[in-house]
Amino acid sequence: MSTPWPFHSLGDPHHPTLVFLHGFLGRGADWLPVAGALSAEFHCLLPDLPGHGANTDLDPVVPFSFDLLSESLARTLDLAGVDRPALIGYSLGGRAALHFACNFPGRLHALALESASPGLHTPAERDHRRRLDDDRAARLLETGLAAFLDEWYRADLWASLQAHPDLLTAATRDRTENDPFWTAKALADLSPGRLGPLWERLLQLSLPVLLLSGDLDLKYTDISTEAAGRIPGARHVRIPDAGHNIHLEQPERFVEEVRRFLRQF
């Protein structure tokens, strides 16, 4: 059964609401600098995704799934008394946000996706990623979270973050607070290899959509370009001097683009 998520709240509840979904290894509080910059104009909700932050009071044998995340997010919005917010999702949170938009199209005012993918195209790609993430999860439990984080942030995806040692150190330090069991479960259960591709459903989206990618993140820039071409009226913005985590590396530019997008409606 889906359960609502714990969340931080900033800003006046009478203002339009923004809901921010963080990435893998993160927590709602990761968005505080961005939400703080927007909270004079918007009511900001920053939930913890299952297995992250304070959201670990869960049945360990029930698998996480993106359908379950969509249902839980709907209950969270109900609990918060929020109607038709703008939903902003980063990476894993972007996949969850896009899945929610496809499942509950009438519940959103707008959608912004940062470094997010509608899924892997082929069964072979999904099978490979599923096995890779299962192996990573098993190794995390075997070697510990610190060793996992060291390996995780040495991947090419984080090359631009590696060029900012202060940001990388702070991010790694925050992520050591995660529980290894729940981190491994989220990694395996919410693997892109277990997400059915949403590419064919993009044409059905009828709300305003913004896609953000970092110019230094070539993989997700290509994905965002392809996705924007399939979503009616979608806008894709490439952020200079940013990699996968734009809101960490270029927070002012991230806020500027989100504010510009939302002021159109």
GICOR-V110488 format. One record per residue. RES is the residue in one letter. SS is DSSP state (hx for helix, st for strand, lp for the rest). NEAR is the number of other C-alpha atoms within 12 Angstrom. Layout:
# GICOR-V110488
RES;SS;NEAR, RES;SS;NEAR
This chain:
# GICOR-V110488
M;lp;16, S;lp;22, T;lp;25, P;lp;28, W;lp;36, P;lp;30, F;st;32, H;st;28, S;st;27, L;st;32, G;lp;24, D;lp;18, P;lp;21, H;lp;18, H;lp;20, P;lp;29, T;st;36, L;st;44, V;st;49, F;st;49, L;st;48, H;lp;42, G;lp;44, F;lp;40, L;lp;41, G;lp;41, R;lp;38, G;hx;39, A;hx;32, D;hx;34, W;hx;39, L;hx;29, P;hx;23, V;hx;36, A;hx;35, G;hx;26, A;hx;24, L;hx;34, S;lp;28, A;lp;20, E;lp;23, F;lp;29, H;st;31, C;st;40, L;st;46, L;st;42, P;st;42, D;lp;37, L;lp;49, P;lp;51, G;lp;41, H;lp;40, G;lp;33, A;lp;25, N;lp;27, T;lp;26, D;lp;19, L;lp;23, D;lp;16, P;lp;18, V;lp;10, V;lp;17, P;lp;25, F;lp;34, S;lp;32, F;hx;37, D;hx;28, L;hx;27, L;hx;40, S;hx;35, E;hx;27, S;hx;30, L;hx;42, A;hx;35, R;hx;25, T;hx;28, L;hx;34, D;hx;18, L;hx;17, A;hx;26, G;lp;16, V;lp;28, D;lp;26, R;lp;24, P;st;39, A;st;42, L;st;49, I;st;51, G;st;45, Y;st;42, S;lp;40, L;hx;41, G;hx;46, G;hx;42, R;hx;44, A;hx;50, A;hx;48, L;hx;50, H;hx;38, F;hx;38, A;hx;42, C;hx;30, N;hx;25, F;lp;29, P;hx;27, G;hx;20, R;hx;27, L;st;33, H;st;29, A;st;39, L;st;47, A;st;47, L;st;53, E;st;49, S;lp;47, A;lp;47, S;lp;42, P;lp;41, G;lp;36, L;lp;26, H;lp;23, T;lp;18, P;hx;17, A;hx;13, E;hx;20, R;hx;22, D;hx;20, H;hx;19, R;hx;26, R;hx;25, R;hx;21, L;hx;20, D;hx;27, D;hx;26, D;hx;20, R;hx;30, A;hx;30, A;hx;24, R;hx;25, L;hx;30, L;hx;23, E;hx;16, T;hx;17, G;lp;22, L;hx;30, A;hx;23, A;hx;20, F;hx;29, L;hx;32, D;hx;22, E;hx;19, W;hx;27, Y;lp;26, R;lp;18, A;lp;15, D;hx;18, L;hx;24, W;hx;32, A;hx;24, S;hx;29, L;hx;32, Q;hx;26, A;lp;19, H;lp;20, P;hx;17, D;hx;14, L;hx;22, L;hx;25, T;hx;18, A;hx;18, A;hx;31, T;hx;28, R;hx;19, D;hx;23, R;hx;30, T;lp;24, E;lp;23, N;lp;33, D;lp;27, P;hx;31, F;hx;27, W;hx;36, T;hx;42, A;hx;36, K;hx;35, A;hx;40, L;hx;40, A;hx;32, D;hx;35, L;lp;39, S;lp;38, P;hx;39, G;hx;30, R;hx;33, L;lp;34, G;lp;29, P;lp;25, L;lp;32, W;hx;28, E;hx;19, R;hx;23, L;hx;30, L;hx;20, Q;hx;21, L;lp;31, S;lp;23, L;lp;31, P;st;32, V;st;41, L;st;40, L;st;47, L;st;48, S;st;45, G;st;42, D;lp;27, L;lp;28, D;lp;30, L;hx;25, K;hx;21, Y;hx;37, T;hx;32, D;hx;24, I;hx;30, S;hx;39, T;hx;28, E;hx;25, A;hx;37, A;hx;33, G;hx;21, R;hx;25, I;lp;30, P;lp;19, G;lp;20, A;lp;28, R;st;29, H;st;35, V;st;32, R;st;32, I;st;33, P;lp;22, D;lp;26, A;lp;36, G;lp;34, H;lp;41, N;lp;45, I;hx;44, H;hx;40, L;hx;34, E;hx;34, Q;lp;30, P;hx;27, E;hx;21, R;hx;25, F;hx;39, V;hx;31, E;hx;21, E;hx;30, V;hx;42, R;hx;26, R;hx;17, F;hx;27, L;hx;28, R;lp;16, Q;lp;13, F;lp;15
